[in-house]
Amino acid sequence: INKEGRAAGVLENYAEGEKYAEHSLRRFVRNRNPEIMPAINSFFTNPSK
């Protein structure tokens, strides 16, 4: 990525964009709820369990 392209927010090529979009961390969190501590959240939202 060159400096002008980075400022414009445009990736130089398709492969670079795919590498970013399909990063292993992104794939891991793609279908998860956006919670930092799910166990604590569920404890306070469902105290009867």
mmCIF entry with sequence, helices, sheets and N, C-alpha, C, O atoms, coordinates in Angstrom:
data_MODEL
# 
_entry.id   MODEL 
# 
_entity.id                         1 
_entity.type                       polymer 
_entity.pdbx_number_of_molecules   1 
# 
_entity_poly.entity_id                      1 
_entity_poly.type                           'polypeptide(L)' 
_entity_poly.nstd_linkage                   no 
_entity_poly.nstd_monomer                   no 
_entity_poly.pdbx_seq_one_letter_code       INKEGRAAGVLENYAEGEKYAEHSLRRFVRNRNPEIMPAINSFFTNPSK 
_entity_poly.pdbx_seq_one_letter_code_can   INKEGRAAGVLENYAEGEKYAEHSLRRFVRNRNPEIMPAINSFFTNPSK 
_entity_poly.pdbx_strand_id                 A 
# 
loop_
_entity_poly_seq.entity_id 
_entity_poly_seq.num 
_entity_poly_seq.mon_id 
_entity_poly_seq.hetero 
1 1  ILE n 
1 2  ASN n 
1 3  LYS n 
1 4  GLU n 
1 5  GLY n 
1 6  ARG n 
1 7  ALA n 
1 8  ALA n 
1 9  GLY n 
1 10 VAL n 
1 11 LEU n 
1 12 GLU n 
1 13 ASN n 
1 14 TYR n 
1 15 ALA n 
1 16 GLU n 
1 17 GLY n 
1 18 GLU n 
1 19 LYS n 
1 20 TYR n 
1 21 ALA n 
1 22 GLU n 
1 23 HIS n 
1 24 SER n 
1 25 LEU n 
1 26 ARG n 
1 27 ARG n 
1 28 PHE n 
1 29 VAL n 
1 30 ARG n 
1 31 ASN n 
1 32 ARG n 
1 33 ASN n 
1 34 PRO n 
1 35 GLU n 
1 36 ILE n 
1 37 MET n 
1 38 PRO n 
1 39 ALA n 
1 40 ILE n 
1 41 ASN n 
1 42 SER n 
1 43 PHE n 
1 44 PHE n 
1 45 THR n 
1 46 ASN n 
1 47 PRO n 
1 48 SER n 
1 49 LYS n 
# 
_struct_asym.id          A 
_struct_asym.entity_id   1 
# 
loop_
_struct_conf.conf_type_id 
_struct_conf.id 
_struct_conf.pdbx_PDB_helix_id 
_struct_conf.beg_label_comp_id 
_struct_conf.beg_label_asym_id 
_struct_conf.beg_label_seq_id 
_struct_conf.pdbx_beg_PDB_ins_code 
_struct_conf.end_label_comp_id 
_struct_conf.end_label_asym_id 
_struct_conf.end_label_seq_id 
_struct_conf.pdbx_end_PDB_ins_code 
_struct_conf.beg_auth_comp_id 
_struct_conf.beg_auth_asym_id 
_struct_conf.beg_auth_seq_id 
_struct_conf.end_auth_comp_id 
_struct_conf.end_auth_asym_id 
_struct_conf.end_auth_seq_id 
_struct_conf.pdbx_PDB_helix_class 
_struct_conf.details 
_struct_conf.pdbx_PDB_helix_length 
HELX_P HELX_P1 AA1 LYS A 3  ? ALA A 8  ? LYS A 3  ALA A 8  1 ? 6 
HELX_P HELX_P2 AA2 TYR A 14 ? ALA A 21 ? TYR A 14 ALA A 21 1 ? 8 
HELX_P HELX_P3 AA3 SER A 24 ? VAL A 29 ? SER A 24 VAL A 29 1 ? 6 
HELX_P HELX_P4 AA4 PRO A 38 ? THR A 45 ? PRO A 38 THR A 45 1 ? 8 
# 
_struct_conf_type.id          HELX_P 
_struct_conf_type.criteria    ? 
_struct_conf_type.reference   ? 
# 
loop_
_atom_site.group_PDB 
_atom_site.id 
_atom_site.type_symbol 
_atom_site.label_atom_id 
_atom_site.label_alt_id 
_atom_site.label_comp_id 
_atom_site.label_asym_id 
_atom_site.label_entity_id 
_atom_site.label_seq_id 
_atom_site.pdbx_PDB_ins_code 
_atom_site.Cartn_x 
_atom_site.Cartn_y 
_atom_site.Cartn_z 
_atom_site.occupancy 
_atom_site.B_iso_or_equiv 
_atom_site.pdbx_formal_charge 
_atom_site.auth_seq_id 
_atom_site.auth_comp_id 
_atom_site.auth_asym_id 
_atom_site.auth_atom_id 
_atom_site.pdbx_PDB_model_num 
ATOM 1   N N  . ILE A 1 1  ? 0.868   -1.180  0.000  1.00 0.00 ? 1  ILE A N  1 
ATOM 2   C CA . ILE A 1 1  ? 0.000   0.000   0.000  1.00 0.00 ? 1  ILE A CA 1 
ATOM 3   C C  . ILE A 1 1  ? 0.902   1.226   0.000  1.00 0.00 ? 1  ILE A C  1 
ATOM 4   O O  . ILE A 1 1  ? 1.797   1.360   0.834  1.00 0.00 ? 1  ILE A O  1 
ATOM 5   N N  . ASN A 1 2  ? 0.650   2.108   -0.944 1.00 0.00 ? 2  ASN A N  1 
ATOM 6   C CA . ASN A 1 2  ? 1.431   3.335   -0.962 1.00 0.00 ? 2  ASN A CA 1 
ATOM 7   C C  . ASN A 1 2  ? 0.748   4.403   -0.117 1.00 0.00 ? 2  ASN A C  1 
ATOM 8   O O  . ASN A 1 2  ? -0.399  4.243   0.298  1.00 0.00 ? 2  ASN A O  1 
ATOM 9   N N  . LYS A 1 3  ? 1.460   5.482   0.129  1.00 0.00 ? 3  LYS A N  1 
ATOM 10  C CA . LYS A 1 3  ? 0.953   6.509   1.037  1.00 0.00 ? 3  LYS A CA 1 
ATOM 11  C C  . LYS A 1 3  ? -0.318  7.172   0.513  1.00 0.00 ? 3  LYS A C  1 
ATOM 12  O O  . LYS A 1 3  ? -1.228  7.446   1.296  1.00 0.00 ? 3  LYS A O  1 
ATOM 13  N N  . GLU A 1 4  ? -0.404  7.430   -0.770 1.00 0.00 ? 4  GLU A N  1 
ATOM 14  C CA . GLU A 1 4  ? -1.587  8.067   -1.340 1.00 0.00 ? 4  GLU A CA 1 
ATOM 15  C C  . GLU A 1 4  ? -2.796  7.145   -1.251 1.00 0.00 ? 4  GLU A C  1 
ATOM 16  O O  . GLU A 1 4  ? -3.894  7.580   -0.905 1.00 0.00 ? 4  GLU A O  1 
ATOM 17  N N  . GLY A 1 5  ? -2.589  5.873   -1.564 1.00 0.00 ? 5  GLY A N  1 
ATOM 18  C CA . GLY A 1 5  ? -3.675  4.897   -1.498 1.00 0.00 ? 5  GLY A CA 1 
ATOM 19  C C  . GLY A 1 5  ? -4.164  4.695   -0.076 1.00 0.00 ? 5  GLY A C  1 
ATOM 20  O O  . GLY A 1 5  ? -5.360  4.524   0.162  1.00 0.00 ? 5  GLY A O  1 
ATOM 21  N N  . ARG A 1 6  ? -3.234  4.717   0.867  1.00 0.00 ? 6  ARG A N  1 
ATOM 22  C CA . ARG A 1 6  ? -3.605  4.545   2.267  1.00 0.00 ? 6  ARG A CA 1 
ATOM 23  C C  . ARG A 1 6  ? -4.447  5.726   2.751  1.00 0.00 ? 6  ARG A C  1 
ATOM 24  O O  . ARG A 1 6  ? -5.403  5.545   3.504  1.00 0.00 ? 6  ARG A O  1 
ATOM 25  N N  . ALA A 1 7  ? -4.089  6.929   2.317  1.00 0.00 ? 7  ALA A N  1 
ATOM 26  C CA . ALA A 1 7  ? -4.844  8.120   2.706  1.00 0.00 ? 7  ALA A CA 1 
ATOM 27  C C  . ALA A 1 7  ? -6.256  8.084   2.112  1.00 0.00 ? 7  ALA A C  1 
ATOM 28  O O  . ALA A 1 7  ? -7.210  8.553   2.732  1.00 0.00 ? 7  ALA A O  1 
ATOM 29  N N  . ALA A 1 8  ? -6.374  7.533   0.929  1.00 0.00 ? 8  ALA A N  1 
ATOM 30  C CA . ALA A 1 8  ? -7.677  7.458   0.266  1.00 0.00 ? 8  ALA A CA 1 
ATOM 31  C C  . ALA A 1 8  ? -8.493  6.268   0.769  1.00 0.00 ? 8  ALA A C  1 
ATOM 32  O O  . ALA A 1 8  ? -9.693  6.185   0.508  1.00 0.00 ? 8  ALA A O  1 
ATOM 33  N N  . GLY A 1 9  ? -7.846  5.343   1.490  1.00 0.00 ? 9  GLY A N  1 
ATOM 34  C CA . GLY A 1 9  ? -8.546  4.171   1.982  1.00 0.00 ? 9  GLY A CA 1 
ATOM 35  C C  . GLY A 1 9  ? -8.772  3.130   0.900  1.00 0.00 ? 9  GLY A C  1 
ATOM 36  O O  . GLY A 1 9  ? -9.700  2.328   0.997  1.00 0.00 ? 9  GLY A O  1 
ATOM 37  N N  . VAL A 1 10 ? -7.931  3.132   -0.132 1.00 0.00 ? 10 VAL A N  1 
ATOM 38  C CA . VAL A 1 10 ? -8.087  2.209   -1.249 1.00 0.00 ? 10 VAL A CA 1 
ATOM 39  C C  . VAL A 1 10 ? -6.919  1.231   -1.242 1.00 0.00 ? 10 VAL A C  1 
ATOM 40  O O  . VAL A 1 10 ? -5.759  1.639   -1.193 1.00 0.00 ? 10 VAL A O  1 
ATOM 41  N N  . LEU A 1 11 ? -7.232  -0.065  -1.292 1.00 0.00 ? 11 LEU A N  1 
ATOM 42  C CA . LEU A 1 11 ? -6.185  -1.065  -1.375 1.00 0.00 ? 11 LEU A CA 1 
ATOM 43  C C  . LEU A 1 11 ? -5.714  -1.191  -2.817 1.00 0.00 ? 11 LEU A C  1 
ATOM 44  O O  . LEU A 1 11 ? -6.498  -1.033  -3.752 1.00 0.00 ? 11 LEU A O  1 
ATOM 45  N N  . GLU A 1 12 ? -4.430  -1.478  -2.988 1.00 0.00 ? 12 GLU A N  1 
ATOM 46  C CA . GLU A 1 12 ? -3.850  -1.534  -4.332 1.00 0.00 ? 12 GLU A CA 1 
ATOM 47  C C  . GLU A 1 12 ? -4.373  -2.692  -5.162 1.00 0.00 ? 12 GLU A C  1 
ATOM 48  O O  . GLU A 1 12 ? -4.584  -2.545  -6.365 1.00 0.00 ? 12 GLU A O  1 
ATOM 49  N N  . ASN A 1 13 ? -4.583  -3.833  -4.540 1.00 0.00 ? 13 ASN A N  1 
ATOM 50  C CA . ASN A 1 13 ? -5.008  -4.981  -5.330 1.00 0.00 ? 13 ASN A CA 1 
ATOM 51  C C  . ASN A 1 13 ? -6.009  -5.841  -4.571 1.00 0.00 ? 13 ASN A C  1 
ATOM 52  O O  . ASN A 1 13 ? -6.171  -5.709  -3.358 1.00 0.00 ? 13 ASN A O  1 
ATOM 53  N N  . TYR A 1 14 ? -6.659  -6.700  -5.289 1.00 0.00 ? 14 TYR A N  1 
ATOM 54  C CA . TYR A 1 14 ? -7.719  -7.549  -4.744 1.00 0.00 ? 14 TYR A CA 1 
ATOM 55  C C  . TYR A 1 14 ? -7.164  -8.541  -3.718 1.00 0.00 ? 14 TYR A C  1 
ATOM 56  O O  . TYR A 1 14 ? -7.795  -8.797  -2.693 1.00 0.00 ? 14 TYR A O  1 
ATOM 57  N N  . ALA A 1 15 ? -5.996  -9.090  -3.996 1.00 0.00 ? 15 ALA A N  1 
ATOM 58  C CA . ALA A 1 15 ? -5.412  -10.090 -3.098 1.00 0.00 ? 15 ALA A CA 1 
ATOM 59  C C  . ALA A 1 15 ? -5.128  -9.494  -1.722 1.00 0.00 ? 15 ALA A C  1 
ATOM 60  O O  . ALA A 1 15 ? -5.308  -10.161 -0.703 1.00 0.00 ? 15 ALA A O  1 
ATOM 61  N N  . GLU A 1 16 ? -4.693  -8.268  -1.697 1.00 0.00 ? 16 GLU A N  1 
ATOM 62  C CA . GLU A 1 16 ? -4.406  -7.616  -0.428 1.00 0.00 ? 16 GLU A CA 1 
ATOM 63  C C  . GLU A 1 16 ? -5.703  -7.404  0.369  1.00 0.00 ? 16 GLU A C  1 
ATOM 64  O O  . GLU A 1 16 ? -5.721  -7.564  1.589  1.00 0.00 ? 16 GLU A O  1 
ATOM 65  N N  . GLY A 1 17 ? -6.761  -7.051  -0.318 1.00 0.00 ? 17 GLY A N  1 
ATOM 66  C CA . GLY A 1 17 ? -8.054  -6.889  0.338  1.00 0.00 ? 17 GLY A CA 1 
ATOM 67  C C  . GLY A 1 17 ? -8.586  -8.200  0.869  1.00 0.00 ? 17 GLY A C  1 
ATOM 68  O O  . GLY A 1 17 ? -9.147  -8.242  1.964  1.00 0.00 ? 17 GLY A O  1 
ATOM 69  N N  . GLU A 1 18 ? -8.421  -9.279  0.106  1.00 0.00 ? 18 GLU A N  1 
ATOM 70  C CA . GLU A 1 18 ? -8.855  -10.591 0.563  1.00 0.00 ? 18 GLU A CA 1 
ATOM 71  C C  . GLU A 1 18 ? -8.055  -11.041 1.773  1.00 0.00 ? 18 GLU A C  1 
ATOM 72  O O  . GLU A 1 18 ? -8.609  -11.643 2.693  1.00 0.00 ? 18 GLU A O  1 
ATOM 73  N N  . LYS A 1 19 ? -6.768  -10.758 1.781  1.00 0.00 ? 19 LYS A N  1 
ATOM 74  C CA . LYS A 1 19 ? -5.917  -11.119 2.912  1.00 0.00 ? 19 LYS A CA 1 
ATOM 75  C C  . LYS A 1 19 ? -6.407  -10.413 4.172  1.00 0.00 ? 19 LYS A C  1 
ATOM 76  O O  . LYS A 1 19 ? -6.414  -11.004 5.252  1.00 0.00 ? 19 LYS A O  1 
ATOM 77  N N  . TYR A 1 20 ? -6.810  -9.170  4.040  1.00 0.00 ? 20 TYR A N  1 
ATOM 78  C CA . TYR A 1 20 ? -7.336  -8.397  5.167  1.00 0.00 ? 20 TYR A CA 1 
ATOM 79  C C  . TYR A 1 20 ? -8.700  -8.932  5.605  1.00 0.00 ? 20 TYR A C  1 
ATOM 80  O O  . TYR A 1 20 ? -8.929  -9.131  6.799  1.00 0.00 ? 20 TYR A O  1 
ATOM 81  N N  . ALA A 1 21 ? -9.602  -9.165  4.660  1.00 0.00 ? 21 ALA A N  1 
ATOM 82  C CA . ALA A 1 21 ? -10.970 -9.589  4.978  1.00 0.00 ? 21 ALA A CA 1 
ATOM 83  C C  . ALA A 1 21 ? -11.023 -10.999 5.543  1.00 0.00 ? 21 ALA A C  1 
ATOM 84  O O  . ALA A 1 21 ? -11.868 -11.293 6.388  1.00 0.00 ? 21 ALA A O  1 
ATOM 85  N N  . GLU A 1 22 ? -10.137 -11.873 5.090  1.00 0.00 ? 22 GLU A N  1 
ATOM 86  C CA . GLU A 1 22 ? -10.143 -13.268 5.521  1.00 0.00 ? 22 GLU A CA 1 
ATOM 87  C C  . GLU A 1 22 ? -9.030  -13.581 6.504  1.00 0.00 ? 22 GLU A C  1 
ATOM 88  O O  . GLU A 1 22 ? -8.538  -14.709 6.546  1.00 0.00 ? 22 GLU A O  1 
ATOM 89  N N  . HIS A 1 23 ? -8.630  -12.600 7.291  1.00 0.00 ? 23 HIS A N  1 
ATOM 90  C CA . HIS A 1 23 ? -7.611  -12.821 8.310  1.00 0.00 ? 23 HIS A CA 1 
ATOM 91  C C  . HIS A 1 23 ? -8.147  -13.837 9.318  1.00 0.00 ? 23 HIS A C  1 
ATOM 92  O O  . HIS A 1 23 ? -9.351  -13.874 9.571  1.00 0.00 ? 23 HIS A O  1 
ATOM 93  N N  . SER A 1 24 ? -7.278  -14.654 9.892  1.00 0.00 ? 24 SER A N  1 
ATOM 94  C CA . SER A 1 24 ? -7.727  -15.729 10.773 1.00 0.00 ? 24 SER A CA 1 
ATOM 95  C C  . SER A 1 24 ? -8.474  -15.197 11.995 1.00 0.00 ? 24 SER A C  1 
ATOM 96  O O  . SER A 1 24 ? -9.438  -15.821 12.437 1.00 0.00 ? 24 SER A O  1 
ATOM 97  N N  . LEU A 1 25 ? -8.060  -14.076 12.542 1.00 0.00 ? 25 LEU A N  1 
ATOM 98  C CA . LEU A 1 25 ? -8.780  -13.514 13.686 1.00 0.00 ? 25 LEU A CA 1 
ATOM 99  C C  . LEU A 1 25 ? -10.162 -13.026 13.279 1.00 0.00 ? 25 LEU A C  1 
ATOM 100 O O  . LEU A 1 25 ? -11.124 -13.215 14.023 1.00 0.00 ? 25 LEU A O  1 
ATOM 101 N N  . ARG A 1 26 ? -10.279 -12.401 12.110 1.00 0.00 ? 26 ARG A N  1 
ATOM 102 C CA . ARG A 1 26 ? -11.586 -11.953 11.626 1.00 0.00 ? 26 ARG A CA 1 
ATOM 103 C C  . ARG A 1 26 ? -12.513 -13.137 11.390 1.00 0.00 ? 26 ARG A C  1 
ATOM 104 O O  . ARG A 1 26 ? -13.697 -13.067 11.721 1.00 0.00 ? 26 ARG A O  1 
ATOM 105 N N  . ARG A 1 27 ? -11.996 -14.220 10.824 1.00 0.00 ? 27 ARG A N  1 
ATOM 106 C CA . ARG A 1 27 ? -12.814 -15.415 10.607 1.00 0.00 ? 27 ARG A CA 1 
ATOM 107 C C  . ARG A 1 27 ? -13.282 -15.992 11.930 1.00 0.00 ? 27 ARG A C  1 
ATOM 108 O O  . ARG A 1 27 ? -14.410 -16.474 12.031 1.00 0.00 ? 27 ARG A O  1 
ATOM 109 N N  . PHE A 1 28 ? -12.418 -15.950 12.957 1.00 0.00 ? 28 PHE A N  1 
ATOM 110 C CA . PHE A 1 28 ? -12.755 -16.503 14.262 1.00 0.00 ? 28 PHE A CA 1 
ATOM 111 C C  . PHE A 1 28 ? -13.883 -15.730 14.928 1.00 0.00 ? 28 PHE A C  1 
ATOM 112 O O  . PHE A 1 28 ? -14.782 -16.342 15.505 1.00 0.00 ? 28 PHE A O  1 
ATOM 113 N N  . VAL A 1 29 ? -13.862 -14.406 14.863 1.00 0.00 ? 29 VAL A N  1 
ATOM 114 C CA . VAL A 1 29 ? -14.857 -13.595 15.574 1.00 0.00 ? 29 VAL A CA 1 
ATOM 115 C C  . VAL A 1 29 ? -16.059 -13.211 14.712 1.00 0.00 ? 29 VAL A C  1 
ATOM 116 O O  . VAL A 1 29 ? -16.958 -12.517 15.189 1.00 0.00 ? 29 VAL A O  1 
ATOM 117 N N  . ARG A 1 30 ? -16.091 -13.643 13.473 1.00 0.00 ? 30 ARG A N  1 
ATOM 118 C CA . ARG A 1 30 ? -17.148 -13.234 12.542 1.00 0.00 ? 30 ARG A CA 1 
ATOM 119 C C  . ARG A 1 30 ? -18.553 -13.569 13.045 1.00 0.00 ? 30 ARG A C  1 
ATOM 120 O O  . ARG A 1 30 ? -19.444 -12.726 12.951 1.00 0.00 ? 30 ARG A O  1 
ATOM 121 N N  . ASN A 1 31 ? -18.775 -14.759 13.570 1.00 0.00 ? 31 ASN A N  1 
ATOM 122 C CA . ASN A 1 31 ? -20.116 -15.180 13.970 1.00 0.00 ? 31 ASN A CA 1 
ATOM 123 C C  . ASN A 1 31 ? -20.319 -15.213 15.483 1.00 0.00 ? 31 ASN A C  1 
ATOM 124 O O  . ASN A 1 31 ? -21.205 -15.909 15.978 1.00 0.00 ? 31 ASN A O  1 
ATOM 125 N N  . ARG A 1 32 ? -19.512 -14.474 16.205 1.00 0.00 ? 32 ARG A N  1 
ATOM 126 C CA . ARG A 1 32 ? -19.631 -14.442 17.659 1.00 0.00 ? 32 ARG A CA 1 
ATOM 127 C C  . ARG A 1 32 ? -20.288 -13.154 18.121 1.00 0.00 ? 32 ARG A C  1 
ATOM 128 O O  . ARG A 1 32 ? -20.260 -12.139 17.425 1.00 0.00 ? 32 ARG A O  1 
ATOM 129 N N  . ASN A 1 33 ? -20.883 -13.210 19.315 1.00 0.00 ? 33 ASN A N  1 
ATOM 130 C CA . ASN A 1 33 ? -21.455 -12.013 19.908 1.00 0.00 ? 33 ASN A CA 1 
ATOM 131 C C  . ASN A 1 33 ? -20.339 -11.073 20.355 1.00 0.00 ? 33 ASN A C  1 
ATOM 132 O O  . ASN A 1 33 ? -19.291 -11.535 20.807 1.00 0.00 ? 33 ASN A O  1 
ATOM 133 N N  . PRO A 1 34 ? -20.546 -9.762  20.238 1.00 0.00 ? 34 PRO A N  1 
ATOM 134 C CA . PRO A 1 34 ? -19.497 -8.813  20.632 1.00 0.00 ? 34 PRO A CA 1 
ATOM 135 C C  . PRO A 1 34 ? -19.463 -8.614  22.149 1.00 0.00 ? 34 PRO A C  1 
ATOM 136 O O  . PRO A 1 34 ? -19.826 -7.551  22.652 1.00 0.00 ? 34 PRO A O  1 
ATOM 137 N N  . GLU A 1 35 ? -19.029 -9.635  22.861 1.00 0.00 ? 35 GLU A N  1 
ATOM 138 C CA . GLU A 1 35 ? -18.935 -9.582  24.318 1.00 0.00 ? 35 GLU A CA 1 
ATOM 139 C C  . GLU A 1 35 ? -17.491 -9.764  24.738 1.00 0.00 ? 35 GLU A C  1 
ATOM 140 O O  . GLU A 1 35 ? -16.755 -10.555 24.147 1.00 0.00 ? 35 GLU A O  1 
ATOM 141 N N  . ILE A 1 36 ? -17.092 -9.030  25.761 1.00 0.00 ? 36 ILE A N  1 
ATOM 142 C CA . ILE A 1 36 ? -15.727 -9.166  26.256 1.00 0.00 ? 36 ILE A CA 1 
ATOM 143 C C  . ILE A 1 36 ? -15.639 -10.334 27.234 1.00 0.00 ? 36 ILE A C  1 
ATOM 144 O O  . ILE A 1 36 ? -14.719 -11.148 27.155 1.00 0.00 ? 36 ILE A O  1 
ATOM 145 N N  . MET A 1 37 ? -16.599 -10.415 28.157 1.00 0.00 ? 37 MET A N  1 
ATOM 146 C CA . MET A 1 37 ? -16.618 -11.514 29.119 1.00 0.00 ? 37 MET A CA 1 
ATOM 147 C C  . MET A 1 37 ? -18.008 -12.145 29.122 1.00 0.00 ? 37 MET A C  1 
ATOM 148 O O  . MET A 1 37 ? -18.843 -11.773 29.947 1.00 0.00 ? 37 MET A O  1 
ATOM 149 N N  . PRO A 1 38 ? -18.277 -13.089 28.223 1.00 0.00 ? 38 PRO A N  1 
ATOM 150 C CA . PRO A 1 38 ? -19.610 -13.679 28.091 1.00 0.00 ? 38 PRO A CA 1 
ATOM 151 C C  . PRO A 1 38 ? -20.116 -14.352 29.365 1.00 0.00 ? 38 PRO A C  1 
ATOM 152 O O  . PRO A 1 38 ? -21.311 -14.289 29.651 1.00 0.00 ? 38 PRO A O  1 
ATOM 153 N N  . ALA A 1 39 ? -19.248 -14.986 30.128 1.00 0.00 ? 39 ALA A N  1 
ATOM 154 C CA . ALA A 1 39 ? -19.683 -15.679 31.345 1.00 0.00 ? 39 ALA A CA 1 
ATOM 155 C C  . ALA A 1 39 ? -20.226 -14.685 32.368 1.00 0.00 ? 39 ALA A C  1 
ATOM 156 O O  . ALA A 1 39 ? -21.251 -14.942 33.000 1.00 0.00 ? 39 ALA A O  1 
ATOM 157 N N  . ILE A 1 40 ? -19.550 -13.561 32.532 1.00 0.00 ? 40 ILE A N  1 
ATOM 158 C CA . ILE A 1 40 ? -20.014 -12.544 33.493 1.00 0.00 ? 40 ILE A CA 1 
ATOM 159 C C  . ILE A 1 40 ? -21.297 -11.894 32.987 1.00 0.00 ? 40 ILE A C  1 
ATOM 160 O O  . ILE A 1 40 ? -22.213 -11.645 33.771 1.00 0.00 ? 40 ILE A O  1 
ATOM 161 N N  . ASN A 1 41 ? -21.374 -11.621 31.698 1.00 0.00 ? 41 ASN A N  1 
ATOM 162 C CA . ASN A 1 41 ? -22.589 -11.029 31.135 1.00 0.00 ? 41 ASN A CA 1 
ATOM 163 C C  . ASN A 1 41 ? -23.788 -11.946 31.340 1.00 0.00 ? 41 ASN A C  1 
ATOM 164 O O  . ASN A 1 41 ? -24.856 -11.487 31.743 1.00 0.00 ? 41 ASN A O  1 
ATOM 165 N N  . SER A 1 42 ? -23.624 -13.222 31.069 1.00 0.00 ? 42 SER A N  1 
ATOM 166 C CA . SER A 1 42 ? -24.747 -14.153 31.226 1.00 0.00 ? 42 SER A CA 1 
ATOM 167 C C  . SER A 1 42 ? -25.103 -14.333 32.699 1.00 0.00 ? 42 SER A C  1 
ATOM 168 O O  . SER A 1 42 ? -26.270 -14.553 33.023 1.00 0.00 ? 42 SER A O  1 
ATOM 169 N N  . PHE A 1 43 ? -24.126 -14.245 33.592 1.00 0.00 ? 43 PHE A N  1 
ATOM 170 C CA . PHE A 1 43 ? -24.410 -14.359 35.023 1.00 0.00 ? 43 PHE A CA 1 
ATOM 171 C C  . PHE A 1 43 ? -25.326 -13.232 35.492 1.00 0.00 ? 43 PHE A C  1 
ATOM 172 O O  . PHE A 1 43 ? -26.259 -13.468 36.259 1.00 0.00 ? 43 PHE A O  1 
ATOM 173 N N  . PHE A 1 44 ? -25.063 -12.006 35.032 1.00 0.00 ? 44 PHE A N  1 
ATOM 174 C CA . PHE A 1 44 ? -25.866 -10.883 35.480 1.00 0.00 ? 44 PHE A CA 1 
ATOM 175 C C  . PHE A 1 44 ? -27.194 -10.759 34.733 1.00 0.00 ? 44 PHE A C  1 
ATOM 176 O O  . PHE A 1 44 ? -28.149 -10.205 35.278 1.00 0.00 ? 44 PHE A O  1 
ATOM 177 N N  . THR A 1 45 ? -27.276 -11.255 33.516 1.00 0.00 ? 45 THR A N  1 
ATOM 178 C CA . THR A 1 45 ? -28.536 -11.173 32.782 1.00 0.00 ? 45 THR A CA 1 
ATOM 179 C C  . THR A 1 45 ? -29.473 -12.334 33.114 1.00 0.00 ? 45 THR A C  1 
ATOM 180 O O  . THR A 1 45 ? -30.692 -12.182 33.042 1.00 0.00 ? 45 THR A O  1 
ATOM 181 N N  . ASN A 1 46 ? -28.916 -13.489 33.476 1.00 0.00 ? 46 ASN A N  1 
ATOM 182 C CA . ASN A 1 46 ? -29.722 -14.664 33.837 1.00 0.00 ? 46 ASN A CA 1 
ATOM 183 C C  . ASN A 1 46 ? -29.283 -15.182 35.205 1.00 0.00 ? 46 ASN A C  1 
ATOM 184 O O  . ASN A 1 46 ? -28.661 -16.242 35.274 1.00 0.00 ? 46 ASN A O  1 
ATOM 185 N N  . PRO A 1 47 ? -29.581 -14.477 36.292 1.00 0.00 ? 47 PRO A N  1 
ATOM 186 C CA . PRO A 1 47 ? -29.089 -14.903 37.617 1.00 0.00 ? 47 PRO A CA 1 
ATOM 187 C C  . PRO A 1 47 ? -29.739 -16.181 38.139 1.00 0.00 ? 47 PRO A C  1 
ATOM 188 O O  . PRO A 1 47 ? -29.219 -16.782 39.079 1.00 0.00 ? 47 PRO A O  1 
ATOM 189 N N  . SER A 1 48 ? -30.860 -16.615 37.561 1.00 0.00 ? 48 SER A N  1 
ATOM 190 C CA . SER A 1 48 ? -31.537 -17.813 38.054 1.00 0.00 ? 48 SER A CA 1 
ATOM 191 C C  . SER A 1 48 ? -30.815 -19.103 37.682 1.00 0.00 ? 48 SER A C  1 
ATOM 192 O O  . SER A 1 48 ? -31.069 -20.140 38.294 1.00 0.00 ? 48 SER A O  1 
ATOM 193 N N  . LYS A 1 49 ? -29.929 -19.066 36.703 1.00 0.00 ? 49 LYS A N  1 
ATOM 194 C CA . LYS A 1 49 ? -29.234 -20.286 36.264 1.00 0.00 ? 49 LYS A CA 1 
ATOM 195 C C  . LYS A 1 49 ? -28.116 -20.676 37.199 1.00 0.00 ? 49 LYS A C  1 
ATOM 196 O O  . LYS A 1 49 ? -27.439 -21.677 36.968 1.00 0.00 ? 49 LYS A O  1 
# 
